[in-house]
Amino acid sequence: MTLLMLGTGGLSATAAPATAGSAADTPAAADAPEKCTAAKGAIVAVDFGAFDGPVVRGCDTTPTTGYELLRTGGFGTAGTQHDGPAFICRIGHPSAPGGKQYPTPDKEQCKNTPSAGAYWSYWVAAKGAKDWRYSSFGAMSRTLRPGDADAWVFGATEIGGAGGKPSFTPDQVRAGAGLDEIRTRAVGSWAQQRLTGGERVETAPGEPSDLLTVKAAYALAATVGKGAALDRVTAYLRSRTTAYAYPRGADQAPDPTAAAQLALLAEITEKDPRDFGGHDLAGDLLKTVCPEPTPEAPEPGCSAAGDFRGAGTTEAQAQSVLALVRAGLTVPEAAVARLTRLDCPGGGHGGMLNPPGQRCDGEPGATAWIALALHAAGGYEGALAETVAELKEQQRTDGSFPVYTGSTGYADVGTTALAAQVLRALGDRDRADRAVAWLARQQFPLGGFSSDELALEPHLYPTEAAALAGADADLLTLVAKVIPPEPANPSEPGPGDPGGPGEPGEGRGPDLKKGVAYLTGAGRLLRGRYYADAPGSPRADFGLTVDGAFALAATGHNNAKLRGMVDFLDQGGEDGAGRALHDWTKAGTEYVVGGAVGKAAVLAHSVGRDPRNFGGRDLIAVLEKETCTGPGEGCDAKGNYRNATSVFGQSLGIIAQLRAGERAAAAEPVAYLLSLQKESGAFPSVIPAKDPLDQEVDSTAMAAMAIALAGGEKADAAVARALEWIAERQLADGGFPGASGNSVNSAALAVQGLSLDAPEYRDRIARARLFLAGQQNADGGFNVAKDEQPGSDVRASAQAVGGANGISFAVLERSLAGTSPQPDPGPDPSGPPPRIVTPGDPGGAAGSGGAAGSAGSGGGGLAATGTDVLGLAGTAAALLAAGAAAVAVVAVARRRTSAGRQG
């Protein structure tokens, strides 16, 4: 847990003294963070959370290097005896626990390079960057510019920054960032996206939830305000009043929870809670207050006098009190007093309306609800003061609150948001602001909030509470007002624009028309037929050509070019070296490559051609013939396709057989693929799967598509585990890690995989599509990876365009009806073929699986995204601090390069 310390001018310039034998530096007079602005100076943030301390910011108004930024920002450092001050082993600050440098000498002597699991990792962000990039260079080598930001985090990470990333974003520590602000407009936008038909929330298609729709209405009232969006939701809920609030019949007593919620909504939207949906909600709610029960005549739904009959929870009891207060009715004293008798023996208040004397566990959320209700009712100053004191005791140093009293576990977003509302209502803005600052760091990029720090997906429950906290409101005071819209940003696409909400898929994504234009450019798609395997080479990269065809098929933006590519592959077209499709698949020879055969067959299925006669071969028969009966030459085990040495190839072969209706023939290949799934849910990239570190987003997504097509209870469970693992890999900017870093290839395949369960993962899909849009260049092509190898790349572009729509290879279909054979333009008039960043396999060893090991293949490229292995090894050498873990990662990369990705 960390507390983000907003810099005050009083940061000390003196750090803890260095230990004997270490290389140390003490900072000069510190520049206070407020001296830096968005255009002047640089900011550094050091996270002392590993030592139960805060995140502390520093500033350098005239930045030079990352090392000097630390010193000028008020931090003291110590190097190692072996490397000197350049390798930062300890960092200290007066605001760190005890004002010490960490790690302390009893934990780390700083003689030699620390282990990979316990060192200060260095992260950098250029001006305007939304995410951190792991720095493989020392702070003394980092040249700073105005607006840059640095971060230091203690713990473990991996090459490329696959782990250990800061828990805060660059924007949250930059000068003038407004760290305590929840992005309320983003919350409103996120809430609107949860609505079906613009009026209701559904937990599954055709299954509306009135409770969640109420939560959405509260969030919209706080963030979007009065307007058409809130009006539609309110009208829907008004029509549902009888069904939701009077489930036993319109002439029966209401359910107090639902009645209170709708009564509050009426007040929030300036309507009458005594005439809402044809009911006097407030008056009927008042009639449900329980009398004193007797053993002879127990009251159903009542555990004690003052309960709202059937309320059951402290939250419902408190909301009922709030509803009556807002309606101007006198709240029965017993109903308020009931809230003062919910103390738990271990401290705090219970969340359930248990009978007096029954055991309970204290919940800060329940304490907050009680405090808000007592404040609303008035006249309970003593009980209110005690309740608020108990609530404050549960606030942690970082501003958050736990879900249970005294818990040291994860902080709870909903509880923290509710506590912030209550603390502000009662005038303690300092504590409330600290709670909101913590909440701001938990907000997802698209606006929603999850239940706690580690939850993967945002939900309406915590998001509604955070919306009110961010809007400085609560259910006692919230009234929907007109909130002026922000000025339109012409740089962002709108509905119907390419890459905007009008594109298929979730969220604003890349411009697929421009992407197709890039892929079909004359300098790239040679003779309108194929992509070359290397600059100036006459040889086709058949695997990449199939990838390009998949991309065009997924969008439908240039069916004429797609027809030309398919005809070239299907009708025996030859490249400049006289090679045709099956010189790549090796079909009809003893060296057949099962993955390549599967890939070609899937393309045939996808464009309406016959995979039993594609390129002059029955590819489905080839797959059945080349299904291994056991381990042996070219076979890892029973069910493996011969010479299919990647999960990609195995998966494509399965999809091809299943789409051809050969379920029996595909049974063993499916069983073999399932056997490769790791306990984590991930799949490896390379077959045989012997390396425990080989777990890859790309291959896991591909395997999930194949297994989902197979179906069945076991397959469905495997797909669910695979998707959960993929989701957990998503980075803060929406991207996904691959062999080349924050990879376009991996993000696009993740979109395809997660789209197998789009309702569950739509927020992650939307974030991934936004990431892809950010990696698209002016020419329509895509970078290989963020912050690495800038410039458009054909292979990355094919995967990005094909994957952005989320269409699985298992169901991709594109009719070529109405197209005509494309004339051959002869030799490419635009000169030599383009540079392709991923050289190596002439048959397409990278991307969505090309065959490896063909003659003429070069070395040095990673199978997935084209990272230079020698460059990665150089990075590893520069990161000696990463120790054995770094060496292991490089070793996996080398093995992947050797094996390639077949199919």
VEXVEX-516282 format. One record per residue (C-alpha): residue in three letters; x, y, z. Coordinates in steps of 0.5 Angstrom, whole numbers, plus 500, padded with zeros to 3 digits. Last residue first. Layout:
BEGIN
ALAXYZ...
END
This chain:
BEGIN
GLY503455421GLN510453424ARG513459429GLY520459429ALA524453433SER531457433THR528464434ARG523461440ARG530458443ARG533464443ALA527468446VAL527463451ALA535464453VAL534471453VAL528470458ALA533465462VAL539470462ALA534476465ALA532471471ALA539469472GLY541476474ALA537482473ALA542487475LEU546485469LEU542489465ALA546492460ALA548485458ALA541483458THR540489453GLY545486449ALA542480449LEU535483446GLY539486441LEU542480439VAL535477439ASP533482434THR525483436GLY521481430THR514480433ALA513473434ALA518469431LEU524473434GLY529475429GLY536474428GLY537468423GLY536468416SER531463412GLY534461405ALA531454405SER525453409GLY526452417ALA520455419ALA513455417GLY508461418GLY504463424SER500469425GLY506473425ALA513470425ALA516464421GLY513466415GLY515462409PRO522465408ASP523465415GLY529470418PRO527477417THR522481422VAL523488420ILE520487413ARG523492409PRO519494403PRO520490396PRO524493391GLY522498385SER515501384PRO513498378ASP513491381PRO514486375GLY508484371PRO501488373ASP497481373PRO490482372GLN485481378PRO480475377SER473478378THR470480385GLY462479385ALA462473390LEU469474394SER465472400ARG469473407GLU468468413LEU472468419VAL469463424ALA475459427PHE480465425SER476469431ILE474476429GLY476481434ASN475487430ALA482489431GLY485482430GLY486482422VAL488490422ALA493489427GLN496482425ALA497485418SER500491420ALA505487425ARG507483419VAL508489414ASP512494419SER510501420GLY516505423PRO518506430GLN523500432GLU521500440ASP517505444LYS511501443ALA512495439VAL512492431ASN509499429PHE503499425GLY501501418GLY496507416ASP501511413ALA500516418ASN502511423GLN498506428GLN501505435GLY496509438ALA490505435LEU493499437PHE493501444LEU486504444ARG484497441ALA487494447ARG483498452ALA477496448ILE478489449ARG480490456ASP473493457ARG469488453TYR472482457GLU466479460PRO461481455ALA466479449ASP467472451LEU471469445SER473477444LEU478475449GLY482471444GLN481476438VAL483482442ALA489478445LEU491477438ALA491484436ALA495486443SER500480442ASN502483435VAL502490437SER507488442ASN509492449GLY516488448SER519485442ALA518478445GLY511480447PRO507483453PHE500486452GLY498493450GLY492497454ASP496502457ALA496499464LEU499492461GLN494486460ARG497480462GLU492478467ALA487478461ILE491473457TRP491468464GLU483469464LEU482468457ALA486461458ARG482459464ALA476460460VAL478457454ALA480451458ALA474450462ASP470451455ALA474445452LYS473440458GLU465442458GLY465441450GLY467445444ALA472444439LEU471451436ALA473454443ILE479449443ALA481453436MET480460438ALA483458445ALA490456442MET490462438ALA490466444THR495462448SER499462442ASP499470442VAL499471450GLU506467451GLN508462456ASP515459455LEU518460462PRO517453464ASP521450458LYS519443455ALA513445450PRO515440444ILE513445441VAL514452442SER509458443PRO507455450PHE500456453ALA497459459GLY492457464SER497458469GLU497450470LYS500450463GLN496448457LEU500443453SER495437454LEU489441451LEU493441444TYR494434445ALA487432446VAL485437440PRO490433435GLU487427438ALA479429436ALA481432430ALA479426426ALA473425429ARG471432428GLU472432421GLY467437419ALA471441415ARG471447420LEU473442425GLN479440420ALA482447419ILE481449426ILE485443428GLY491445423LEU491452425SER491450433GLN497446432GLY501451427PHE500456432VAL502452438SER508451435THR513445432ALA508443427ASN513438423ARG508432423TYR501434426ASN501433434GLY495428436LYS500423439ALA506426441ASP512430439CYS512428432GLY517430426GLU521424427GLY518420433PRO513421438GLY506417437THR500416432CYS502423429THR497427425GLU500427418LYS495423414GLU489427417LEU492434416VAL494431408ALA486429407ILE484436410LEU489440405ASP486436399ARG492439394GLY491443387GLY493450391PHE486449395ASN482442393ARG480439399PRO480446403ASP475449398ARG474456397GLY469460401VAL474466403SER475463410HIS475456409ALA481457404LEU484461409VAL483456414ALA486451409ALA492455408LYS494455415GLY493448417VAL498446411ALA503451414GLY502448421GLY502441418VAL509442415VAL510436410TYR517434410GLU516427406THR513431400GLY506432398ALA504438402LYS511441403THR507447406TRP512452403ASP513449396HIS506448397LEU504455395ALA508456389ARG516457388GLY519460381ALA524465384GLY520471382ASP514468386GLU509463383GLY502462382GLY499455383GLN492457383ASP490457390LEU495462392PHE495467387ASP488466387VAL487468394MET492474393GLY488477387ARG481476390LEU484479397LYS486485392ALA479486389ASN476485396ASN479491399HIS475493405GLY472487407THR475488414ALA477481417ALA478478409LEU483483408ALA487481415PHE486474413ALA489475406GLY495479409ASP496473414VAL496469408THR501473405LEU506473411GLY506465411PHE507465404ASP513470404ALA515470397ARG522470394PRO524475389SER528478395GLY530485395PRO528486402ALA526480405ASP521474405ALA517478399TYR509480400TYR504477395ARG499478390GLY498485388ARG504485383LEU508485390LEU504487396ARG509492399GLY511497394ALA504497391GLY500498397THR495493399LEU498493406TYR498500407ALA491501404VAL488496409GLY491499415LYS488506412LYS481502412LEU482499419ASP483506422PRO485503429GLY480503435ARG475507439GLY472502444GLU469495443GLY469491436PRO466493429GLU468500427GLY462506429PRO465507436GLY471510432GLY477507428PRO474510422ASP469515424GLY462513425PRO461515432GLY467520433PRO474520432GLU479524437SER483529434PRO478534433ASN477534441ALA470537442PRO470542448GLU467538454PRO460538455PRO457543460ILE454539466VAL446540467LYS445538474ALA443532477VAL442533485LEU446529490THR446531497LEU444525501LEU446520496ASP453523496ALA457528493ASP464531491ALA463529484GLY469524485ALA466521491LEU459520487ALA463517481ALA467512486ALA461510489GLU458508482THR464505480PRO464500486TYR458497484LEU458498477HIS464494475PRO471494473GLU475488471LEU481485473ALA481486481LEU487487484GLU486493488ASP479492490SER472492487SER474495480PHE473502478GLY471505471GLY473510467LEU476508460PRO483508463PHE481504469GLN481508476GLN485505482ARG490511482ALA484516483LEU481512488TRP487513492ALA487521491VAL479520493ALA481517500ARG486523501ASP481528499ALA476525504ARG482525510ASP483532508ARG476534507ASP474533514GLY467537514LEU462532515ALA459531508ARG467530506LEU468525511VAL462521508GLN463521501ALA470519502ALA468513506LEU463511501ALA469511496THR474508500THR468502502GLY467501494VAL474501492ASP476496498ALA484496500TYR487489500GLY489485506THR491488513SER484488516GLY482492522THR475492520TYR473489514VAL473491507PRO479496508PHE480503507SER484507503GLY488514504ASP495511503THR496511511ARG490507512GLN483509514GLN480505519GLU481509525LYS477514521LEU471510521GLU471509528ALA472516530VAL466517525THR461512529GLU463515536ALA462522533LEU455520530ALA453517537GLY454523540GLU451528535TYR445524534GLY440529533GLY440529526ALA437525521ALA442526515HIS448526520LEU445519523ALA444516516LEU451518513ALA455515520ILE451509519TRP453508512ALA460509513THR460504519ALA457499514GLY463501509PRO468500515GLU465493516GLY466490523ASP465482523CYS458480527ARG456476533GLN449476535GLY447480541PRO441484538PRO438481532ASN442482526LEU441487521MET447486517GLY453490515GLY456490522HIS459496525GLY466497527GLY470494533GLY472486535PRO465486539CYS461489533ASP457495534LEU450495530ARG446498536THR446505533LEU443504527ARG437501530ALA436508533VAL435511527ALA429506525ALA427507532GLU426514532PRO421514526VAL424518520THR419524520LEU418525512GLY421531508ALA422526502ARG430527503VAL429525510LEU425519508ALA430517503LEU436518507VAL433513513SER431508507GLN438508505ALA441507512GLN437501513ALA439498506GLU446499507THR445496514THR443490511GLY436486512ALA431491509GLY426486510ARG421490514PHE425497515ASP428495522GLY426500528ALA424494533ALA429488532SER430482527CYS424484522GLY422480516PRO416477519GLU414480525PRO414475531ALA408475535GLU409470542PRO416472542THR415479541PRO417484536GLU418491537PRO414495531CYS418494524VAL418500520THR414498513LYS409504513LEU415509512LEU417505506ASP409506503GLY410514504ALA416514501LEU415510495ASP408513494HIS407509487GLY405510480GLY412510477PHE414515482ASP409519486ARG411520493PRO418520491ASP416526487LYS422528481GLU428532482THR432527478ILE436526485GLU429526489ALA426521484LEU433517485LEU432517492ALA425514492LEU428509487GLN433507492ALA429507498ALA423503494ALA428498492THR431496499PRO425497502ASP421491498PRO414494498ALA408493502GLN403490498ASP398493493ALA402493487GLY404486488ARG409481492PRO415484488TYR413491489ALA420495489TYR422492482ALA416490478THR412496481THR417501479ARG419498473SER416503468ARG420509473LEU426505472TYR426505464ALA424513465THR430514469VAL435511464ARG432515459ASP432521462LEU439520465ALA442519458ALA437525455GLY440530460LYS441532467GLY448530470VAL454526466THR458525472ALA454525478ALA447523475LEU450518471ALA453515477TYR446515480ALA443512474ALA448506473LYS447504480VAL439504479THR441500473LEU445495477LEU439494481ASP434493476SER438488473PRO436486465GLU437479463GLY436479455PRO443478454ALA447477460THR448482466GLU444487463VAL444494465ARG438499462GLU436505458GLY441506452GLY438500449THR443496453LEU447500458ARG454499460GLN457504455GLN453509459ALA457508465TRP464508462SER462515459GLY460517466VAL466515469ALA470518464ARG467525465THR468523473ARG476523472ILE477522479GLU481528482ASP486527487LEU492527483GLY491533479ALA497533475GLY500540476ALA507537475ARG507530473VAL506524478GLN499522476ASP500523469PRO506518469THR501513472PHE501510479SER502502481PRO509503478LYS511497474GLY514491477GLY513486471ALA514485464GLY519491464GLY522489458ILE527484461GLU524482468THR522486474ALA523485482GLY522489488PHE523497489VAL520502484TRP523508481ALA520513477ASP522518472ALA518524468ASP519528462GLY516535461PRO522538460ARG527534457LEU532529460THR538525458ARG538518461SER545516461MET547517469ALA540514471GLY543507468PHE540504461SER535499460SER529503462TYR522500463ARG517504459TRP512508463ASP505509461LYS501515458ALA507519455GLY505526454LYS513528455ALA517522455ALA516517461VAL521513464TRP522507469TYR528505473SER528498477TRP531499485TYR533492487ALA530486490GLY528480486ALA533481480SER539480486PRO543486488THR550488484ASN555487489LYS557490495CYS551494497GLN550491504GLU542489503LYS537487508ASP541489514PRO544495510THR537498509PRO534497503TYR532503503GLN535510505LYS532513512GLY528518513GLY525514519PRO520511514ALA521515507SER519523507PRO526525509HIS528521503GLY533515501ILE535511495ARG539505496CYS543501490ILE543506485PHE548503480ALA552509478PRO554511485GLY560506484ASP559499481HIS563494485GLN562498492THR555499490GLY551505489ALA548510495THR542515494GLY539521497PHE533524494GLY531531494GLY529532487THR536535485ARG539529487LEU534524484LEU534529477GLU541529477TYR541521476GLY536522471THR540527467THR540534465PRO533537468THR533545469THR527545474ASP528539477CYS523536481GLY521531487ARG515526488VAL515521494VAL511515494PRO509513501GLY512508506ASP511501508PHE518499506ALA516496499GLY511502498PHE517507498ASP515509491VAL520514488ALA517519483VAL521524479ILE519530475ALA522534470GLY522541469LYS518546465ALA513545460ALA508541464THR510545470CYS516544476LYS516549481GLU510545485PRO515539486ALA520543490ASP527543488ALA531540493ALA538543495ALA543539494PRO542531494THR547526498ASP551521494ALA553515496ALA558509494SER558504499GLY563502504ALA560505510THR553506510ALA551512507PRO548518511ALA540519511ALA538524506THR538532507ALA535537502SER528536506LEU522537502GLY518543505GLY515546499THR510541499GLY510535494LEU504531494MET505525497LEU502519494LEU501514500THR503507498MET500500500
END
